[in-house]
Amino acid sequence: VRDGIVIPGANSKTLIVRQAGDYFVRIATAAGCPGVSPVVRVRMHDVRIRTVPNVLDFGTLGACKSDTTLTVDVINDGSSAISITDITLPPGFALVSPPPGFSLATGRSQTVRLAFSPAGSGAFNGTVVFKAQPCGVTTVCSVRGTRNAISVSVDRSQVNFGAYATCPSTFVRVDSTFSIRNSGTDTILVGVPRVDPPFYLLTAFPGAKVLAPGQDLPIQIQYRPLGADRDRGVIQQIAFPYSSRSCKDTLRAQ
Protein backbone atom coordinates (compact mmCIF):
# COMPACT_ATOMS: atom_id res chain seq x y z
CA VAL A 1 0.00 0.00 0.00
CA ARG A 2 1.31 3.47 -0.90
CA ASP A 3 -0.32 6.56 0.60
CA GLY A 4 -3.37 4.48 1.55
CA ILE A 5 -3.89 3.05 -1.95
CA VAL A 6 -3.30 -0.61 -2.75
CA ILE A 7 -0.55 -1.13 -5.33
CA PRO A 8 -1.84 -3.48 -8.04
CA GLY A 9 0.16 -6.68 -8.33
CA ALA A 10 2.33 -5.94 -5.29
CA ASN A 11 1.84 -9.32 -3.62
CA SER A 12 5.36 -10.78 -3.55
CA LYS A 13 7.88 -10.84 -0.70
CA THR A 14 9.79 -7.83 -2.08
CA LEU A 15 8.85 -4.57 -3.76
CA ILE A 16 11.12 -2.15 -5.61
CA VAL A 17 9.75 1.38 -5.19
CA ARG A 18 10.49 4.28 -7.50
CA GLN A 19 8.07 6.85 -6.11
CA ALA A 20 8.00 8.84 -2.91
CA GLY A 21 5.29 7.99 -0.43
CA ASP A 22 4.29 6.26 2.80
CA TYR A 23 4.41 2.49 2.31
CA PHE A 24 3.09 -0.34 4.47
CA VAL A 25 2.17 -3.99 4.02
CA ARG A 26 -1.34 -5.30 4.68
CA ILE A 27 -1.90 -9.05 4.91
CA ALA A 28 -4.57 -11.52 5.85
CA THR A 29 -3.95 -15.02 7.15
CA ALA A 30 -5.70 -18.14 5.86
CA ALA A 31 -8.07 -17.77 8.80
CA GLY A 32 -8.85 -14.20 7.77
CA CYS A 33 -6.87 -12.44 10.50
CA PRO A 34 -5.52 -9.05 9.31
CA GLY A 35 -1.98 -7.73 9.81
CA VAL A 36 -0.44 -4.33 9.06
CA SER A 37 3.28 -3.49 9.05
CA PRO A 38 4.85 -0.26 10.31
CA VAL A 39 4.89 2.60 7.78
CA VAL A 40 8.06 3.16 5.75
CA ARG A 41 8.37 6.72 4.48
CA VAL A 42 10.24 7.05 1.17
CA ARG A 43 11.47 10.41 -0.02
CA MET A 44 13.19 11.04 -3.35
CA HIS A 45 16.00 13.61 -3.63
CA ASP A 46 15.64 16.00 -6.54
CA VAL A 47 19.26 16.94 -7.30
CA ARG A 48 19.79 19.06 -10.41
CA ILE A 49 22.79 21.34 -10.86
CA ARG A 50 24.24 23.31 -13.75
CA THR A 51 26.99 25.80 -14.49
CA VAL A 52 26.73 29.24 -16.11
CA PRO A 53 28.52 29.65 -18.42
CA ASN A 54 29.29 26.06 -19.40
CA VAL A 55 32.42 27.08 -21.34
CA LEU A 56 35.27 29.27 -20.02
CA ASP A 57 37.85 30.61 -22.47
CA PHE A 58 40.87 32.00 -20.63
CA GLY A 59 42.44 33.37 -23.80
CA THR A 60 46.18 33.56 -24.45
CA LEU A 61 48.99 34.19 -21.97
CA GLY A 62 52.29 35.73 -23.03
CA ALA A 63 55.78 35.09 -21.72
CA CYS A 64 55.47 37.60 -18.86
CA LYS A 65 52.00 36.63 -17.63
CA SER A 66 51.82 33.39 -15.70
CA ASP A 67 48.12 33.08 -14.98
CA THR A 68 44.63 34.52 -15.33
CA THR A 69 41.31 33.84 -13.58
CA LEU A 70 37.62 33.58 -14.51
CA THR A 71 34.46 32.71 -12.61
CA VAL A 72 31.63 30.23 -13.14
CA ASP A 73 28.33 30.03 -11.24
CA VAL A 74 27.14 26.65 -9.90
CA ILE A 75 23.34 26.69 -9.63
CA ASN A 76 21.02 24.39 -7.69
CA ASP A 77 17.95 23.84 -9.89
CA GLY A 78 16.56 20.96 -7.83
CA SER A 79 14.20 20.89 -4.86
CA SER A 80 16.79 19.40 -2.47
CA ALA A 81 19.55 21.25 -0.66
CA ILE A 82 22.97 20.04 -1.82
CA SER A 83 26.65 20.23 -0.99
CA ILE A 84 29.41 20.45 -3.59
CA THR A 85 31.82 17.90 -2.18
CA ASP A 86 34.41 17.61 -4.93
CA ILE A 87 35.75 19.70 -7.82
CA THR A 88 38.21 18.12 -10.25
CA LEU A 89 40.18 20.08 -12.83
CA PRO A 90 42.32 19.20 -15.86
CA PRO A 91 46.10 19.93 -15.93
CA GLY A 92 46.90 23.64 -16.27
CA PHE A 93 43.83 24.77 -14.34
CA ALA A 94 43.29 25.27 -10.60
CA LEU A 95 40.55 26.09 -8.11
CA VAL A 96 40.99 29.48 -6.46
CA SER A 97 37.85 29.67 -4.27
CA PRO A 98 35.81 28.49 -2.47
CA PRO A 99 37.08 25.10 -1.22
CA PRO A 100 34.80 22.08 -1.80
CA GLY A 101 32.23 21.45 0.92
CA PHE A 102 30.03 24.49 0.35
CA SER A 103 26.24 24.10 0.48
CA LEU A 104 23.56 25.35 -1.90
CA ALA A 105 19.93 25.77 -0.93
CA THR A 106 17.23 25.27 -3.55
CA GLY A 107 17.41 27.95 -6.23
CA ARG A 108 20.70 29.38 -4.95
CA SER A 109 24.04 29.71 -6.72
CA GLN A 110 27.71 29.92 -5.80
CA THR A 111 30.36 31.77 -7.75
CA VAL A 112 33.51 29.66 -8.17
CA ARG A 113 36.80 31.22 -9.28
CA LEU A 114 39.15 29.17 -11.44
CA ALA A 115 42.69 29.92 -12.60
CA PHE A 116 44.53 29.09 -15.81
CA SER A 117 48.19 28.70 -14.84
CA PRO A 118 49.92 26.19 -17.15
CA ALA A 119 53.40 24.90 -16.48
CA GLY A 120 54.29 24.85 -20.18
CA SER A 121 53.38 26.45 -23.48
CA GLY A 122 50.70 25.31 -25.92
CA ALA A 123 46.93 24.87 -25.95
CA PHE A 124 45.19 23.48 -22.87
CA ASN A 125 41.61 22.31 -22.57
CA GLY A 126 39.49 19.94 -20.56
CA THR A 127 36.49 19.61 -18.29
CA VAL A 128 35.92 20.80 -14.73
CA VAL A 129 33.63 18.39 -12.87
CA PHE A 130 31.51 19.51 -9.91
CA LYS A 131 30.14 16.67 -7.76
CA ALA A 132 27.11 17.16 -5.51
CA GLN A 133 25.70 15.16 -2.62
CA PRO A 134 23.29 13.58 -2.03
CA CYS A 135 23.23 11.15 -4.93
CA GLY A 136 26.66 12.00 -6.40
CA VAL A 137 25.16 14.06 -9.24
CA THR A 138 27.72 15.90 -11.38
CA THR A 139 27.77 18.86 -13.72
CA VAL A 140 30.63 20.02 -15.93
CA CYS A 141 32.16 23.17 -17.34
CA SER A 142 34.55 23.11 -20.30
CA VAL A 143 37.74 25.18 -19.98
CA ARG A 144 40.38 26.18 -22.51
CA GLY A 145 43.37 28.47 -22.74
CA THR A 146 46.66 28.97 -24.56
CA ARG A 147 50.15 30.00 -23.55
CA ASN A 148 52.25 31.04 -26.53
CA ALA A 149 55.56 31.52 -24.74
CA ILE A 150 57.08 30.75 -21.37
CA SER A 151 60.04 32.10 -19.45
CA VAL A 152 59.32 31.12 -15.83
CA SER A 153 56.83 28.56 -14.54
CA VAL A 154 55.77 26.57 -11.52
CA ASP A 155 55.44 22.86 -12.24
CA ARG A 156 51.89 22.43 -10.92
CA SER A 157 48.81 24.62 -10.66
CA GLN A 158 47.57 23.08 -7.45
CA VAL A 159 48.13 20.39 -4.83
CA ASN A 160 45.23 18.66 -3.13
CA PHE A 161 46.24 17.34 0.28
CA GLY A 162 42.94 15.45 0.44
CA ALA A 163 40.57 14.78 3.32
CA TYR A 164 41.69 13.28 6.61
CA ALA A 165 39.95 11.62 9.55
CA THR A 166 38.79 13.77 12.45
CA CYS A 167 41.02 11.80 14.82
CA PRO A 168 44.25 11.13 12.90
CA SER A 169 47.36 9.80 14.60
CA THR A 170 49.30 12.90 13.55
CA PHE A 171 48.48 16.39 12.31
CA VAL A 172 51.64 16.64 10.23
CA ARG A 173 50.88 15.89 6.59
CA VAL A 174 53.13 14.73 3.81
CA ASP A 175 55.22 17.56 2.44
CA SER A 176 54.55 18.81 -1.07
CA THR A 177 57.17 20.36 -3.30
CA PHE A 178 56.54 22.96 -5.97
CA SER A 179 59.31 23.51 -8.48
CA ILE A 180 59.93 26.88 -10.13
CA ARG A 181 61.81 26.62 -13.43
CA ASN A 182 63.61 29.36 -15.30
CA SER A 183 62.97 28.43 -18.94
CA GLY A 184 64.14 31.78 -20.32
CA THR A 185 67.52 33.26 -21.12
CA ASP A 186 67.66 35.85 -18.32
CA THR A 187 68.58 35.33 -14.68
CA ILE A 188 65.57 35.87 -12.40
CA LEU A 189 65.10 36.80 -8.75
CA VAL A 190 62.39 34.85 -6.89
CA GLY A 191 61.00 36.75 -3.91
CA VAL A 192 59.86 35.31 -0.58
CA PRO A 193 56.47 33.59 -0.98
CA ARG A 194 53.71 34.29 1.51
CA VAL A 195 52.27 31.15 3.13
CA ASP A 196 49.67 31.28 5.92
CA PRO A 197 48.45 28.56 8.34
CA PRO A 198 47.49 25.76 8.08
CA PHE A 199 50.15 25.69 5.34
CA TYR A 200 53.80 26.26 6.22
CA LEU A 201 56.88 27.06 4.13
CA LEU A 202 59.67 24.57 4.83
CA THR A 203 62.20 25.96 2.33
CA ALA A 204 64.48 28.58 3.87
CA PHE A 205 64.04 32.03 2.30
CA PRO A 206 66.35 34.53 3.99
CA GLY A 207 65.82 36.76 0.96
CA ALA A 208 65.27 36.64 -2.79
CA LYS A 209 66.77 33.63 -4.52
CA VAL A 210 68.75 33.91 -7.77
CA LEU A 211 67.67 31.46 -10.47
CA ALA A 212 69.91 31.06 -13.52
CA PRO A 213 68.52 30.07 -16.97
CA GLY A 214 67.61 26.36 -17.02
CA GLN A 215 67.74 26.10 -13.23
CA ASP A 216 64.99 24.72 -10.96
CA LEU A 217 64.08 25.94 -7.47
CA PRO A 218 62.22 23.38 -5.27
CA ILE A 219 59.93 24.88 -2.64
CA GLN A 220 58.45 22.66 0.08
CA ILE A 221 55.02 23.34 1.56
CA GLN A 222 53.55 21.47 4.52
CA TYR A 223 49.88 21.12 5.51
CA ARG A 224 49.48 21.01 9.30
CA PRO A 225 45.98 21.87 10.59
CA LEU A 226 45.74 22.75 14.28
CA GLY A 227 42.96 24.19 16.42
CA ALA A 228 40.51 26.20 14.35
CA ASP A 229 42.09 24.92 11.13
CA ARG A 230 40.81 21.41 11.79
CA ASP A 231 37.48 20.07 10.53
CA ARG A 232 37.12 22.59 7.71
CA GLY A 233 38.05 22.83 4.08
CA VAL A 234 40.73 25.35 3.24
CA ILE A 235 42.27 26.60 0.03
CA GLN A 236 45.09 29.10 -0.23
CA GLN A 237 46.90 30.80 -3.05
CA ILE A 238 50.67 30.80 -2.66
CA ALA A 239 52.31 33.60 -4.62
CA PHE A 240 55.93 33.52 -5.81
CA PRO A 241 56.93 37.03 -7.00
CA TYR A 242 59.78 37.16 -9.47
CA SER A 243 61.58 39.64 -11.69
CA SER A 244 64.05 39.51 -14.57
CA ARG A 245 65.50 41.96 -17.04
CA SER A 246 62.40 41.70 -19.24
CA CYS A 247 59.61 40.49 -16.93
CA LYS A 248 58.09 41.20 -13.55
CA ASP A 249 55.27 38.90 -12.53
CA THR A 250 53.96 36.53 -9.86
CA LEU A 251 53.69 32.76 -10.10
CA ARG A 252 50.68 31.37 -8.23
CA ALA A 253 49.78 27.91 -7.00
CA GLN A 254 46.75 26.70 -5.06
N, C-alpha and C positions, 0 to 999 in steps of 0.2 A: 504494500500500500504506500502510495506517495501522496502527501498532502491530503489524506483522507479518501483518496480515490484508488480503487483496486487497479493494479497494473495488469492488463490482459496477458495471459500466458506466463506470468511470473510465478510458477509453481514448482521450481526446482530448488535444490539445496543452496545454490548460489545465484547472485544477481549482480551483473555489471551495470552500474548506474552512470549516466552521462548527463544528468540534469540535476540542478540544485533542488532541494526539497527536504521535507521531514519524512523519513522512511520508517516503517515498522512492519513486522510480520504477524499475520493473523492466521491461526490454524484452527482446525477442529479435529478431535480424535474420532476413532471409529465409533465410539459411544456417543458422539455429538457434543463432547465437552469442548468449549472454546479456550483459546490461549492467545495472548497478545504479547509481543516482545517489547522491550524498551525502544523508544524512538531514537533513531540515528539521524542527526541533522547534517546534511551535505551542502556545502557552499562551494561555488565555483569561482576561482580568481579570474578576473578580467584584466589581463596584463597586456597592454598595447603601448609601445613606445616608438618614437621616431626622432630623427634629427633634422634640424633646419639650419643651414642648407645641408643637403646630403652629399655635396662635393665641395672640397676646399682646395683652391689653387693658390699655393704659396708664392708662385712666381719664380723669378730667377735671382740667385744670390751671386754677387761678384766676389773677387778675391779678398776684399777687405770688409766683407760683411758675413759674419759666421752664422747668423740665425735670424729668423723672423717668426712672428706669432699671428695666429688667427683664432677666432672663436666659433663654436658651434653650440646650438641650443638642443638639449635633450628634453623631450616633451612627453609627459605621461598622458596618453589619450584614453587609458582604460578607466575602469571604475574602482580599481583596487590601488591602495597606496603601495609604492614600490621603493626598493633601495637599489642603487647602482653599485654592485659589489665588485665589478672588475672592468677594467678598460685596457685593452691590448692594442698596441700600435706597431706598425711595420718599421723596419730599420730606417734611420734618418729622421724619425719623428718622435716627439716626446710629449708627455702630459705635463702641463704647467700647473693647473689648478682646476677644480679642487681635487683632493685625493679621493679614491674610491671609498664607498661607504655612505655617500650622501643619499638622503631620502627625498622622494617626490610624491606629494599628495596628488589626488586626482585633479587633472587639468592644469597642473603646475609645470614649470620648466626650470632648468638649471643651465646656466651658461658655463661651458667648459672651454678653457683656453689650451690650445695645442701649439707646439713649436716645431718648426722645420729647422733642424740643425745637423746636416749630414757631415759625416767624417771624411767624405771624399767628393770628387766632382762627378757630374753626370746627372741623369734624370732619375728621380725617385718617385715611386708611387706605391699605393697599397690601400688597405682598408683598416680603419679604426673600428673595433668591435666593442660595443657597450653591452654588458650583461646585467640583467635585472632579476631580482628575486622579489616575490616567489616565482617559481616555475622555470627559472633559468632562461627567460625570453631575451633575445638579443636584437639589437638594431645596429646598423653600420653607417659609416660615413667614409666616402672615398677621399683620399688625400693625394696630392701630387706637388712636386716642386723640382727645381733644377738649380744646380750650382755649376757655373761655367768655368770657374777657376778656383784654386785653393792655394793659400800660402801657409796658414796655420789652422790646425784642427784638433779637436778632442775626439778620442777614438770611439766614444759612445755618447748617445744623446741622453740616456737615462739608465739608472740601475734600480731595480726593484728588489728590495731586501725581503719582500714577502711578508706573510702573516705568521705570527708566533703565538704559542699558547699563553694563556693568562698567568700560568705559574711555571715558567721555564726554569731550568736549573741554573741558567746564567743570563744576565742581561747584556753581555758583551757579544755582539754579532760578528760574523765573519767580515773581515776587512774587504773593501772594494777599492780597486785601483783604476783611476782614470789616467790616460796617457795623452799628453799634449805633444804634438809633432810639428816641427818646423819643416814644412814642405817647400818653402820658398828659397830665395837666394840671399836674403838679408838676415843678419842676426836679429833676434827679438829679445825683448825684456818681458818676462811674465811676472806680473805683480802678485801680491799676497791675496789669495782667495778668501772670501768671507764665508765661514761655515758656522751655523748656529745649532744648538742642541735641538733634537737628540742626535745630531750628526757631529762628528768631531774630525778635525784635520790631524792626521798622524805624521804627514811629511813636514819636516822642519822648514820654515820660511822666515829666516831672519830678515829678509829683504827681497827685492826683486831678483829673479833668477835669470841668468843669461842662457839663451838657447841658440846654438849655432845651426846653420842650415843642415837639414838631414838628421838633427838630433831629436831624441824623445825625452820627455820629462814625466816620470811616473808620479802620481799624486794619490796618496792613500786616504780614503775616507772611511770612518767607522760609524756604525749605527748602534747607539747605546741608550735605549729609552729608560729613564728613571723618573719616579714620582709622577708628575702631571703628564709626562710624555708617554706613559704607558696607557694601554687600552684605548688608543685612538689612532686613526690614520694620519699620516703626516707626509707632506711632500715639500721639498725645498729646492730652490734654484741656487746652484753653486756657480758663482761667476769668477772667471779667470781673466782679469784685465791684461792686455798685452799691447806692446807698441814696437814698431820697427821703423826703418827709414821711410817706408812708403805707406804704412798702415797703422791705425790705432783703433782697436776694437776690443770686444769682450767675448770670450768663449763661455758658453753656458751649458750646464748639465743639470739634469733633474735627479 
